[in-house]
């Protein structure tokens, strides 16, 4: 079994298998963007993470006709 963190499946509402296949089992552990450490030990380090998740979920549901 592969680890499945909640953010890896974000936007997959009707078919969790497709979500898993599209996001895959591999993920980054540390990521720097513009000199900023935005991913630390596999966890996003964003100030407005919850707000971004809400916006992403709303947009993904609308795109899939589920809003």
CHARMM internal coordinates of N, CA and C (Angstrom, degrees):
IC EDIT
DIST 1 N 1 CA 1.4439
DIST 1 CA 1 C 1.5167
ANGL 1 N 1 CA 1 C 110.27
DIST 1 C 2 N 1.3196
ANGL 1 CA 1 C 2 N 116.10
DIHE 1 N 1 CA 1 C 2 N 145.15
DIST 2 N 2 CA 1.4547
ANGL 1 C 2 N 2 CA 121.82
DIHE 1 CA 1 C 2 N 2 CA 175.74
DIST 2 CA 2 C 1.5118
ANGL 2 N 2 CA 2 C 109.59
DIHE 1 C 2 N 2 CA 2 C -102.09
DIST 2 C 3 N 1.3187
ANGL 2 CA 2 C 3 N 114.12
DIHE 2 N 2 CA 2 C 3 N 153.08
DIST 3 N 3 CA 1.4547
ANGL 2 C 3 N 3 CA 120.41
DIHE 2 CA 2 C 3 N 3 CA 175.94
DIST 3 CA 3 C 1.5275
ANGL 3 N 3 CA 3 C 108.86
DIHE 2 C 3 N 3 CA 3 C -64.57
DIST 3 C 4 N 1.3110
ANGL 3 CA 3 C 4 N 116.15
DIHE 3 N 3 CA 3 C 4 N 139.62
DIST 4 N 4 CA 1.4569
ANGL 3 C 4 N 4 CA 120.45
DIHE 3 CA 3 C 4 N 4 CA 177.96
DIST 4 CA 4 C 1.5189
ANGL 4 N 4 CA 4 C 108.80
DIHE 3 C 4 N 4 CA 4 C -129.86
DIST 4 C 5 N 1.3190
ANGL 4 CA 4 C 5 N 116.04
DIHE 4 N 4 CA 4 C 5 N 90.11
DIST 5 N 5 CA 1.4567
ANGL 4 C 5 N 5 CA 120.73
DIHE 4 CA 4 C 5 N 5 CA 177.83
DIST 5 CA 5 C 1.5262
ANGL 5 N 5 CA 5 C 108.71
DIHE 4 C 5 N 5 CA 5 C -74.62
DIST 5 C 6 N 1.3242
ANGL 5 CA 5 C 6 N 117.84
DIHE 5 N 5 CA 5 C 6 N 149.50
DIST 6 N 6 CA 1.4713
ANGL 5 C 6 N 6 CA 120.26
DIHE 5 CA 5 C 6 N 6 CA -177.37
DIST 6 CA 6 C 1.5239
ANGL 6 N 6 CA 6 C 114.06
DIHE 5 C 6 N 6 CA 6 C -54.48
DIST 6 C 7 N 1.3199
ANGL 6 CA 6 C 7 N 118.83
DIHE 6 N 6 CA 6 C 7 N -38.10
DIST 7 N 7 CA 1.4631
ANGL 6 C 7 N 7 CA 120.22
DIHE 6 CA 6 C 7 N 7 CA -178.06
DIST 7 CA 7 C 1.5176
ANGL 7 N 7 CA 7 C 113.10
DIHE 6 C 7 N 7 CA 7 C -68.80
DIST 7 C 8 N 1.3220
ANGL 7 CA 7 C 8 N 118.25
DIHE 7 N 7 CA 7 C 8 N -22.25
DIST 8 N 8 CA 1.4695
ANGL 7 C 8 N 8 CA 119.43
DIHE 7 CA 7 C 8 N 8 CA -179.27
DIST 8 CA 8 C 1.5176
ANGL 8 N 8 CA 8 C 111.43
DIHE 7 C 8 N 8 CA 8 C -71.88
DIST 8 C 9 N 1.3132
ANGL 8 CA 8 C 9 N 118.44
DIHE 8 N 8 CA 8 C 9 N -22.21
DIST 9 N 9 CA 1.4559
ANGL 8 C 9 N 9 CA 122.58
DIHE 8 CA 8 C 9 N 9 CA -178.02
DIST 9 CA 9 C 1.5233
ANGL 9 N 9 CA 9 C 112.69
DIHE 8 C 9 N 9 CA 9 C -104.80
DIST 9 C 10 N 1.3152
ANGL 9 CA 9 C 10 N 117.64
DIHE 9 N 9 CA 9 C 10 N 6.00
DIST 10 N 10 CA 1.4554
ANGL 9 C 10 N 10 CA 122.41
DIHE 9 CA 9 C 10 N 10 CA -176.62
DIST 10 CA 10 C 1.5193
ANGL 10 N 10 CA 10 C 110.90
DIHE 9 C 10 N 10 CA 10 C -55.86
DIST 10 C 11 N 1.3204
ANGL 10 CA 10 C 11 N 117.16
DIHE 10 N 10 CA 10 C 11 N 126.27
DIST 11 N 11 CA 1.4615
ANGL 10 C 11 N 11 CA 122.25
DIHE 10 CA 10 C 11 N 11 CA 178.30
DIST 11 CA 11 C 1.5079
ANGL 11 N 11 CA 11 C 113.88
DIHE 10 C 11 N 11 CA 11 C 95.20
DIST 11 C 12 N 1.3164
ANGL 11 CA 11 C 12 N 118.36
DIHE 11 N 11 CA 11 C 12 N -3.52
DIST 12 N 12 CA 1.4603
ANGL 11 C 12 N 12 CA 122.10
DIHE 11 CA 11 C 12 N 12 CA 178.58
DIST 12 CA 12 C 1.5272
ANGL 12 N 12 CA 12 C 108.01
DIHE 11 C 12 N 12 CA 12 C -98.57
DIST 12 C 13 N 1.3294
ANGL 12 CA 12 C 13 N 116.82
DIHE 12 N 12 CA 12 C 13 N 102.89
DIST 13 N 13 CA 1.4586
ANGL 12 C 13 N 13 CA 120.40
DIHE 12 CA 12 C 13 N 13 CA -174.32
DIST 13 CA 13 C 1.5212
ANGL 13 N 13 CA 13 C 113.78
DIHE 12 C 13 N 13 CA 13 C -106.40
DIST 13 C 14 N 1.3246
ANGL 13 CA 13 C 14 N 117.52
DIHE 13 N 13 CA 13 C 14 N -40.51
DIST 14 N 14 CA 1.4564
ANGL 13 C 14 N 14 CA 119.81
DIHE 13 CA 13 C 14 N 14 CA -171.75
DIST 14 CA 14 C 1.5187
ANGL 14 N 14 CA 14 C 114.09
DIHE 13 C 14 N 14 CA 14 C -101.14
DIST 14 C 15 N 1.3181
ANGL 14 CA 14 C 15 N 118.05
DIHE 14 N 14 CA 14 C 15 N -20.51
DIST 15 N 15 CA 1.4573
ANGL 14 C 15 N 15 CA 120.36
DIHE 14 CA 14 C 15 N 15 CA -176.83
DIST 15 CA 15 C 1.5310
ANGL 15 N 15 CA 15 C 109.95
DIHE 14 C 15 N 15 CA 15 C -140.40
DIST 15 C 16 N 1.3424
ANGL 15 CA 15 C 16 N 117.61
DIHE 15 N 15 CA 15 C 16 N 91.32
DIST 16 N 16 CA 1.4608
ANGL 15 C 16 N 16 CA 120.19
DIHE 15 CA 15 C 16 N 16 CA -178.16
DIST 16 CA 16 C 1.5284
ANGL 16 N 16 CA 16 C 113.56
DIHE 15 C 16 N 16 CA 16 C -62.97
DIST 16 C 17 N 1.3240
ANGL 16 CA 16 C 17 N 117.56
DIHE 16 N 16 CA 16 C 17 N -28.27
DIST 17 N 17 CA 1.4701
ANGL 16 C 17 N 17 CA 119.87
DIHE 16 CA 16 C 17 N 17 CA 178.52
DIST 17 CA 17 C 1.5260
ANGL 17 N 17 CA 17 C 109.49
DIHE 16 C 17 N 17 CA 17 C -67.63
DIST 17 C 18 N 1.3271
ANGL 17 CA 17 C 18 N 117.18
DIHE 17 N 17 CA 17 C 18 N -44.46
DIST 18 N 18 CA 1.4640
ANGL 17 C 18 N 18 CA 120.11
DIHE 17 CA 17 C 18 N 18 CA 177.31
DIST 18 CA 18 C 1.5253
ANGL 18 N 18 CA 18 C 110.21
DIHE 17 C 18 N 18 CA 18 C -61.61
DIST 18 C 19 N 1.3306
ANGL 18 CA 18 C 19 N 116.58
DIHE 18 N 18 CA 18 C 19 N -41.49
DIST 19 N 19 CA 1.4666
ANGL 18 C 19 N 19 CA 120.35
DIHE 18 CA 18 C 19 N 19 CA 177.27
DIST 19 CA 19 C 1.5161
ANGL 19 N 19 CA 19 C 111.50
DIHE 18 C 19 N 19 CA 19 C -59.18
DIST 19 C 20 N 1.3191
ANGL 19 CA 19 C 20 N 116.54
DIHE 19 N 19 CA 19 C 20 N -42.99
DIST 20 N 20 CA 1.4659
ANGL 19 C 20 N 20 CA 120.70
DIHE 19 CA 19 C 20 N 20 CA 178.88
DIST 20 CA 20 C 1.5313
ANGL 20 N 20 CA 20 C 110.72
DIHE 19 C 20 N 20 CA 20 C -65.20
DIST 20 C 21 N 1.3410
ANGL 20 CA 20 C 21 N 116.15
DIHE 20 N 20 CA 20 C 21 N -42.36
DIST 21 N 21 CA 1.4616
ANGL 20 C 21 N 21 CA 119.42
DIHE 20 CA 20 C 21 N 21 CA -179.68
DIST 21 CA 21 C 1.5191
ANGL 21 N 21 CA 21 C 111.82
DIHE 20 C 21 N 21 CA 21 C -65.48
DIST 21 C 22 N 1.3244
ANGL 21 CA 21 C 22 N 117.24
DIHE 21 N 21 CA 21 C 22 N -38.60
DIST 22 N 22 CA 1.4717
ANGL 21 C 22 N 22 CA 120.66
DIHE 21 CA 21 C 22 N 22 CA -179.10
DIST 22 CA 22 C 1.5214
ANGL 22 N 22 CA 22 C 112.32
DIHE 21 C 22 N 22 CA 22 C -73.38
DIST 22 C 23 N 1.3290
ANGL 22 CA 22 C 23 N 117.33
DIHE 22 N 22 CA 22 C 23 N -34.89
DIST 23 N 23 CA 1.4613
ANGL 22 C 23 N 23 CA 119.26
DIHE 22 CA 22 C 23 N 23 CA -178.21
DIST 23 CA 23 C 1.5199
ANGL 23 N 23 CA 23 C 111.62
DIHE 22 C 23 N 23 CA 23 C -90.97
DIST 23 C 24 N 1.3199
ANGL 23 CA 23 C 24 N 117.16
DIHE 23 N 23 CA 23 C 24 N -20.96
DIST 24 N 24 CA 1.4609
ANGL 23 C 24 N 24 CA 121.48
DIHE 23 CA 23 C 24 N 24 CA 175.77
DIST 24 CA 24 C 1.5206
ANGL 24 N 24 CA 24 C 114.07
DIHE 23 C 24 N 24 CA 24 C 65.61
DIST 24 C 25 N 1.3167
ANGL 24 CA 24 C 25 N 116.63
DIHE 24 N 24 CA 24 C 25 N 164.83
DIST 25 N 25 CA 1.4604
ANGL 24 C 25 N 25 CA 120.52
DIHE 24 CA 24 C 25 N 25 CA -178.17
DIST 25 CA 25 C 1.5266
ANGL 25 N 25 CA 25 C 113.90
DIHE 24 C 25 N 25 CA 25 C -80.90
DIST 25 C 26 N 1.3293
ANGL 25 CA 25 C 26 N 117.12
DIHE 25 N 25 CA 25 C 26 N -15.90
DIST 26 N 26 CA 1.4683
ANGL 25 C 26 N 26 CA 119.51
DIHE 25 CA 25 C 26 N 26 CA -176.44
DIST 26 CA 26 C 1.5257
ANGL 26 N 26 CA 26 C 110.39
DIHE 25 C 26 N 26 CA 26 C -89.23
DIST 26 C 27 N 1.3322
ANGL 26 CA 26 C 27 N 115.27
DIHE 26 N 26 CA 26 C 27 N 143.90
DIST 27 N 27 CA 1.4587
ANGL 26 C 27 N 27 CA 119.22
DIHE 26 CA 26 C 27 N 27 CA 175.39
DIST 27 CA 27 C 1.5181
ANGL 27 N 27 CA 27 C 109.45
DIHE 26 C 27 N 27 CA 27 C -151.57
DIST 27 C 28 N 1.3034
ANGL 27 CA 27 C 28 N 113.99
DIHE 27 N 27 CA 27 C 28 N 158.32
DIST 28 N 28 CA 1.4680
ANGL 27 C 28 N 28 CA 120.00
DIHE 27 CA 27 C 28 N 28 CA -179.28
DIST 28 CA 28 C 1.5247
ANGL 28 N 28 CA 28 C 109.99
DIHE 27 C 28 N 28 CA 28 C -72.72
DIST 28 C 29 N 1.3083
ANGL 28 CA 28 C 29 N 115.78
DIHE 28 N 28 CA 28 C 29 N 155.02
DIST 29 N 29 CA 1.4663
ANGL 28 C 29 N 29 CA 121.93
DIHE 28 CA 28 C 29 N 29 CA 179.54
DIST 29 CA 29 C 1.5284
ANGL 29 N 29 CA 29 C 111.04
DIHE 28 C 29 N 29 CA 29 C -107.69
DIST 29 C 30 N 1.3326
ANGL 29 CA 29 C 30 N 116.69
DIHE 29 N 29 CA 29 C 30 N -39.19
DIST 30 N 30 CA 1.4653
ANGL 29 C 30 N 30 CA 123.01
DIHE 29 CA 29 C 30 N 30 CA 176.76
DIST 30 CA 30 C 1.5220
ANGL 30 N 30 CA 30 C 108.19
DIHE 29 C 30 N 30 CA 30 C -137.16
DIST 30 C 31 N 1.3322
ANGL 30 CA 30 C 31 N 116.83
DIHE 30 N 30 CA 30 C 31 N 131.48
DIST 31 N 31 CA 1.4564
ANGL 30 C 31 N 31 CA 121.26
DIHE 30 CA 30 C 31 N 31 CA 178.63
DIST 31 CA 31 C 1.5213
ANGL 31 N 31 CA 31 C 109.81
DIHE 30 C 31 N 31 CA 31 C -138.47
DIST 31 C 32 N 1.3160
ANGL 31 CA 31 C 32 N 115.18
DIHE 31 N 31 CA 31 C 32 N 134.75
DIST 32 N 32 CA 1.4615
ANGL 31 C 32 N 32 CA 121.94
DIHE 31 CA 31 C 32 N 32 CA 176.43
DIST 32 CA 32 C 1.5242
ANGL 32 N 32 CA 32 C 107.61
DIHE 31 C 32 N 32 CA 32 C -116.67
DIST 32 C 33 N 1.3308
ANGL 32 CA 32 C 33 N 116.66
DIHE 32 N 32 CA 32 C 33 N 132.49
DIST 33 N 33 CA 1.4618
ANGL 32 C 33 N 33 CA 122.26
DIHE 32 CA 32 C 33 N 33 CA 176.30
DIST 33 CA 33 C 1.5160
ANGL 33 N 33 CA 33 C 107.31
DIHE 32 C 33 N 33 CA 33 C -127.82
DIST 33 C 34 N 1.3142
ANGL 33 CA 33 C 34 N 115.37
DIHE 33 N 33 CA 33 C 34 N 121.31
DIST 34 N 34 CA 1.4539
ANGL 33 C 34 N 34 CA 119.85
DIHE 33 CA 33 C 34 N 34 CA -178.63
DIST 34 CA 34 C 1.5202
ANGL 34 N 34 CA 34 C 112.76
DIHE 33 C 34 N 34 CA 34 C 57.94
DIST 34 C 35 N 1.3263
ANGL 34 CA 34 C 35 N 116.58
DIHE 34 N 34 CA 34 C 35 N 34.11
DIST 35 N 35 CA 1.4639
ANGL 34 C 35 N 35 CA 121.48
DIHE 34 CA 34 C 35 N 35 CA -179.68
DIST 35 CA 35 C 1.5231
ANGL 35 N 35 CA 35 C 114.12
DIHE 34 C 35 N 35 CA 35 C 80.98
DIST 35 C 36 N 1.3211
ANGL 35 CA 35 C 36 N 116.67
DIHE 35 N 35 CA 35 C 36 N -2.85
DIST 36 N 36 CA 1.4715
ANGL 35 C 36 N 36 CA 121.25
DIHE 35 CA 35 C 36 N 36 CA -179.95
DIST 36 CA 36 C 1.5256
ANGL 36 N 36 CA 36 C 110.73
DIHE 35 C 36 N 36 CA 36 C -97.51
DIST 36 C 37 N 1.2960
ANGL 36 CA 36 C 37 N 117.65
DIHE 36 N 36 CA 36 C 37 N 131.86
DIST 37 N 37 CA 1.4658
ANGL 36 C 37 N 37 CA 123.39
DIHE 36 CA 36 C 37 N 37 CA 178.42
DIST 37 CA 37 C 1.5304
ANGL 37 N 37 CA 37 C 107.81
DIHE 36 C 37 N 37 CA 37 C -79.23
DIST 37 C 38 N 1.3361
ANGL 37 CA 37 C 38 N 117.65
DIHE 37 N 37 CA 37 C 38 N 98.50
DIST 38 N 38 CA 1.4593
ANGL 37 C 38 N 38 CA 121.17
DIHE 37 CA 37 C 38 N 38 CA -175.00
DIST 38 CA 38 C 1.5291
ANGL 38 N 38 CA 38 C 113.32
DIHE 37 C 38 N 38 CA 38 C -98.48
DIST 38 C 39 N 1.3292
ANGL 38 CA 38 C 39 N 116.70
DIHE 38 N 38 CA 38 C 39 N -14.59
DIST 39 N 39 CA 1.4578
ANGL 38 C 39 N 39 CA 121.19
DIHE 38 CA 38 C 39 N 39 CA 177.81
DIST 39 CA 39 C 1.5218
ANGL 39 N 39 CA 39 C 107.59
DIHE 38 C 39 N 39 CA 39 C -133.88
DIST 39 C 40 N 1.3233
ANGL 39 CA 39 C 40 N 116.39
DIHE 39 N 39 CA 39 C 40 N 115.90
DIST 40 N 40 CA 1.4647
ANGL 39 C 40 N 40 CA 121.76
DIHE 39 CA 39 C 40 N 40 CA -176.71
DIST 40 CA 40 C 1.5192
ANGL 40 N 40 CA 40 C 108.97
DIHE 39 C 40 N 40 CA 40 C -123.80
DIST 40 C 41 N 1.3164
ANGL 40 CA 40 C 41 N 116.82
DIHE 40 N 40 CA 40 C 41 N 118.47
DIST 41 N 41 CA 1.4759
ANGL 40 C 41 N 41 CA 122.35
DIHE 40 CA 40 C 41 N 41 CA -178.35
DIST 41 CA 41 C 1.5243
ANGL 41 N 41 CA 41 C 111.36
DIHE 40 C 41 N 41 CA 41 C 54.40
DIST 41 C 42 N 1.3381
ANGL 41 CA 41 C 42 N 116.28
DIHE 41 N 41 CA 41 C 42 N 38.47
DIST 42 N 42 CA 1.4597
ANGL 41 C 42 N 42 CA 121.35
DIHE 41 CA 41 C 42 N 42 CA 176.76
DIST 42 CA 42 C 1.5092
ANGL 42 N 42 CA 42 C 114.62
DIHE 41 C 42 N 42 CA 42 C 82.43
DIST 42 C 43 N 1.3270
ANGL 42 CA 42 C 43 N 118.58
DIHE 42 N 42 CA 42 C 43 N -0.15
DIST 43 N 43 CA 1.4645
ANGL 42 C 43 N 43 CA 122.10
DIHE 42 CA 42 C 43 N 43 CA -178.17
DIST 43 CA 43 C 1.5214
ANGL 43 N 43 CA 43 C 110.26
DIHE 42 C 43 N 43 CA 43 C -111.55
DIST 43 C 44 N 1.3486
ANGL 43 CA 43 C 44 N 116.03
DIHE 43 N 43 CA 43 C 44 N 131.61
DIST 44 N 44 CA 1.4567
ANGL 43 C 44 N 44 CA 120.20
DIHE 43 CA 43 C 44 N 44 CA 177.49
DIST 44 CA 44 C 1.5137
ANGL 44 N 44 CA 44 C 111.08
DIHE 43 C 44 N 44 CA 44 C -65.11
DIST 44 C 45 N 1.3047
ANGL 44 CA 44 C 45 N 115.62
DIHE 44 N 44 CA 44 C 45 N 139.14
DIST 45 N 45 CA 1.4622
ANGL 44 C 45 N 45 CA 122.40
DIHE 44 CA 44 C 45 N 45 CA -180.00
DIST 45 CA 45 C 1.5261
ANGL 45 N 45 CA 45 C 109.01
DIHE 44 C 45 N 45 CA 45 C -115.04
DIST 45 C 46 N 1.3102
ANGL 45 CA 45 C 46 N 116.91
DIHE 45 N 45 CA 45 C 46 N 62.30
DIST 46 N 46 CA 1.4597
ANGL 45 C 46 N 46 CA 121.69
DIHE 45 CA 45 C 46 N 46 CA -178.45
DIST 46 CA 46 C 1.5180
ANGL 46 N 46 CA 46 C 109.74
DIHE 45 C 46 N 46 CA 46 C -112.08
DIST 46 C 47 N 1.3278
ANGL 46 CA 46 C 47 N 116.11
DIHE 46 N 46 CA 46 C 47 N 137.25
DIST 47 N 47 CA 1.4651
ANGL 46 C 47 N 47 CA 121.23
DIHE 46 CA 46 C 47 N 47 CA -177.66
DIST 47 CA 47 C 1.5327
ANGL 47 N 47 CA 47 C 111.53
DIHE 46 C 47 N 47 CA 47 C -63.00
DIST 47 C 48 N 1.3138
ANGL 47 CA 47 C 48 N 118.53
DIHE 47 N 47 CA 47 C 48 N -39.83
DIST 48 N 48 CA 1.4586
ANGL 47 C 48 N 48 CA 121.84
DIHE 47 CA 47 C 48 N 48 CA -175.36
DIST 48 CA 48 C 1.5290
ANGL 48 N 48 CA 48 C 111.32
DIHE 47 C 48 N 48 CA 48 C -107.73
DIST 48 C 49 N 1.3170
ANGL 48 CA 48 C 49 N 117.96
DIHE 48 N 48 CA 48 C 49 N 39.86
DIST 49 N 49 CA 1.4643
ANGL 48 C 49 N 49 CA 121.45
DIHE 48 CA 48 C 49 N 49 CA -175.56
DIST 49 CA 49 C 1.5232
ANGL 49 N 49 CA 49 C 111.94
DIHE 48 C 49 N 49 CA 49 C -58.82
DIST 49 C 50 N 1.3179
ANGL 49 CA 49 C 50 N 118.18
DIHE 49 N 49 CA 49 C 50 N -48.54
DIST 50 N 50 CA 1.4729
ANGL 49 C 50 N 50 CA 120.68
DIHE 49 CA 49 C 50 N 50 CA -177.76
DIST 50 CA 50 C 1.5293
ANGL 50 N 50 CA 50 C 111.32
DIHE 49 C 50 N 50 CA 50 C -60.59
DIST 50 C 51 N 1.3355
ANGL 50 CA 50 C 51 N 117.67
DIHE 50 N 50 CA 50 C 51 N -42.18
DIST 51 N 51 CA 1.4570
ANGL 50 C 51 N 51 CA 121.27
DIHE 50 CA 50 C 51 N 51 CA 179.13
DIST 51 CA 51 C 1.5296
ANGL 51 N 51 CA 51 C 110.82
DIHE 50 C 51 N 51 CA 51 C -64.64
DIST 51 C 52 N 1.3330
ANGL 51 CA 51 C 52 N 116.71
DIHE 51 N 51 CA 51 C 52 N -38.66
DIST 52 N 52 CA 1.4579
ANGL 51 C 52 N 52 CA 120.62
DIHE 51 CA 51 C 52 N 52 CA 177.66
DIST 52 CA 52 C 1.5232
ANGL 52 N 52 CA 52 C 111.29
DIHE 51 C 52 N 52 CA 52 C -66.10
DIST 52 C 53 N 1.3111
ANGL 52 CA 52 C 53 N 117.40
DIHE 52 N 52 CA 52 C 53 N -38.01
DIST 53 N 53 CA 1.4686
ANGL 52 C 53 N 53 CA 120.90
DIHE 52 CA 52 C 53 N 53 CA 178.64
DIST 53 CA 53 C 1.5263
ANGL 53 N 53 CA 53 C 110.02
DIHE 52 C 53 N 53 CA 53 C -64.83
DIST 53 C 54 N 1.3220
ANGL 53 CA 53 C 54 N 117.54
DIHE 53 N 53 CA 53 C 54 N -43.47
DIST 54 N 54 CA 1.4702
ANGL 53 C 54 N 54 CA 121.60
DIHE 53 CA 53 C 54 N 54 CA 178.81
DIST 54 CA 54 C 1.5252
ANGL 54 N 54 CA 54 C 110.06
DIHE 53 C 54 N 54 CA 54 C -60.89
DIST 54 C 55 N 1.3319
ANGL 54 CA 54 C 55 N 117.41
DIHE 54 N 54 CA 54 C 55 N -46.34
DIST 55 N 55 CA 1.4644
ANGL 54 C 55 N 55 CA 121.04
DIHE 54 CA 54 C 55 N 55 CA 178.92
DIST 55 CA 55 C 1.5147
ANGL 55 N 55 CA 55 C 112.57
DIHE 54 C 55 N 55 CA 55 C -63.42
DIST 55 C 56 N 1.3296
ANGL 55 CA 55 C 56 N 116.69
DIHE 55 N 55 CA 55 C 56 N -41.54
DIST 56 N 56 CA 1.4689
ANGL 55 C 56 N 56 CA 121.19
DIHE 55 CA 55 C 56 N 56 CA 178.97
DIST 56 CA 56 C 1.5204
ANGL 56 N 56 CA 56 C 110.29
DIHE 55 C 56 N 56 CA 56 C -64.37
DIST 56 C 57 N 1.3219
ANGL 56 CA 56 C 57 N 116.90
DIHE 56 N 56 CA 56 C 57 N -44.35
DIST 57 N 57 CA 1.4592
ANGL 56 C 57 N 57 CA 121.02
DIHE 56 CA 56 C 57 N 57 CA -179.51
DIST 57 CA 57 C 1.5309
ANGL 57 N 57 CA 57 C 110.51
DIHE 56 C 57 N 57 CA 57 C -61.73
DIST 57 C 58 N 1.3150
ANGL 57 CA 57 C 58 N 117.01
DIHE 57 N 57 CA 57 C 58 N -43.98
DIST 58 N 58 CA 1.4682
ANGL 57 C 58 N 58 CA 121.55
DIHE 57 CA 57 C 58 N 58 CA 178.93
DIST 58 CA 58 C 1.5258
ANGL 58 N 58 CA 58 C 110.20
DIHE 57 C 58 N 58 CA 58 C -59.94
DIST 58 C 59 N 1.3362
ANGL 58 CA 58 C 59 N 116.80
DIHE 58 N 58 CA 58 C 59 N -47.56
DIST 59 N 59 CA 1.4671
ANGL 58 C 59 N 59 CA 120.75
DIHE 58 CA 58 C 59 N 59 CA -179.10
DIST 59 CA 59 C 1.5258
ANGL 59 N 59 CA 59 C 111.59
DIHE 58 C 59 N 59 CA 59 C -65.70
DIST 59 C 60 N 1.3290
ANGL 59 CA 59 C 60 N 117.54
DIHE 59 N 59 CA 59 C 60 N -41.84
DIST 60 N 60 CA 1.4727
ANGL 59 C 60 N 60 CA 121.11
DIHE 59 CA 59 C 60 N 60 CA -179.07
DIST 60 CA 60 C 1.5222
ANGL 60 N 60 CA 60 C 110.75
DIHE 59 C 60 N 60 CA 60 C -65.01
DIST 60 C 61 N 1.3282
ANGL 60 CA 60 C 61 N 117.06
DIHE 60 N 60 CA 60 C 61 N -41.82
DIST 61 N 61 CA 1.4683
ANGL 60 C 61 N 61 CA 119.80
DIHE 60 CA 60 C 61 N 61 CA 178.26
DIST 61 CA 61 C 1.5240
ANGL 61 N 61 CA 61 C 110.72
DIHE 60 C 61 N 61 CA 61 C -63.79
DIST 61 C 62 N 1.3409
ANGL 61 CA 61 C 62 N 117.21
DIHE 61 N 61 CA 61 C 62 N -41.35
DIST 62 N 62 CA 1.4744
ANGL 61 C 62 N 62 CA 120.67
DIHE 61 CA 61 C 62 N 62 CA 179.14
DIST 62 CA 62 C 1.5265
ANGL 62 N 62 CA 62 C 110.76
DIHE 61 C 62 N 62 CA 62 C -63.65
DIST 62 C 63 N 1.3329
ANGL 62 CA 62 C 63 N 117.49
DIHE 62 N 62 CA 62 C 63 N -42.02
DIST 63 N 63 CA 1.4628
ANGL 62 C 63 N 63 CA 121.48
DIHE 62 CA 62 C 63 N 63 CA -179.78
DIST 63 CA 63 C 1.5293
ANGL 63 N 63 CA 63 C 111.39
DIHE 62 C 63 N 63 CA 63 C -64.28
DIST 63 C 64 N 1.3472
ANGL 63 CA 63 C 64 N 116.42
DIHE 63 N 63 CA 63 C 64 N -29.91
DIST 64 N 64 CA 1.4602
ANGL 63 C 64 N 64 CA 120.59
DIHE 63 CA 63 C 64 N 64 CA -178.87
DIST 64 CA 64 C 1.5182
ANGL 64 N 64 CA 64 C 111.92
DIHE 63 C 64 N 64 CA 64 C -94.78
DIST 64 C 65 N 1.3349
ANGL 64 CA 64 C 65 N 116.80
DIHE 64 N 64 CA 64 C 65 N 6.99
DIST 65 N 65 CA 1.4655
ANGL 64 C 65 N 65 CA 120.87
DIHE 64 CA 64 C 65 N 65 CA 178.73
DIST 65 CA 65 C 1.5120
ANGL 65 N 65 CA 65 C 113.22
DIHE 64 C 65 N 65 CA 65 C 69.29
DIST 65 C 66 N 1.3317
ANGL 65 CA 65 C 66 N 117.92
DIHE 65 N 65 CA 65 C 66 N 29.80
DIST 66 N 66 CA 1.4565
ANGL 65 C 66 N 66 CA 121.97
DIHE 65 CA 65 C 66 N 66 CA -176.30
DIST 66 CA 66 C 1.5189
ANGL 66 N 66 CA 66 C 113.06
DIHE 65 C 66 N 66 CA 66 C -111.53
DIST 66 C 67 N 1.3319
ANGL 66 CA 66 C 67 N 117.74
DIHE 66 N 66 CA 66 C 67 N 6.24
DIST 67 N 67 CA 1.4806
ANGL 66 C 67 N 67 CA 118.97
DIHE 66 CA 66 C 67 N 67 CA -175.79
DIST 67 CA 67 C 1.5058
ANGL 67 N 67 CA 67 C 112.43
DIHE 66 C 67 N 67 CA 67 C -77.96
END
COOR INIT
IC SEED 1 N 1 CA 1 C
IC BUILD
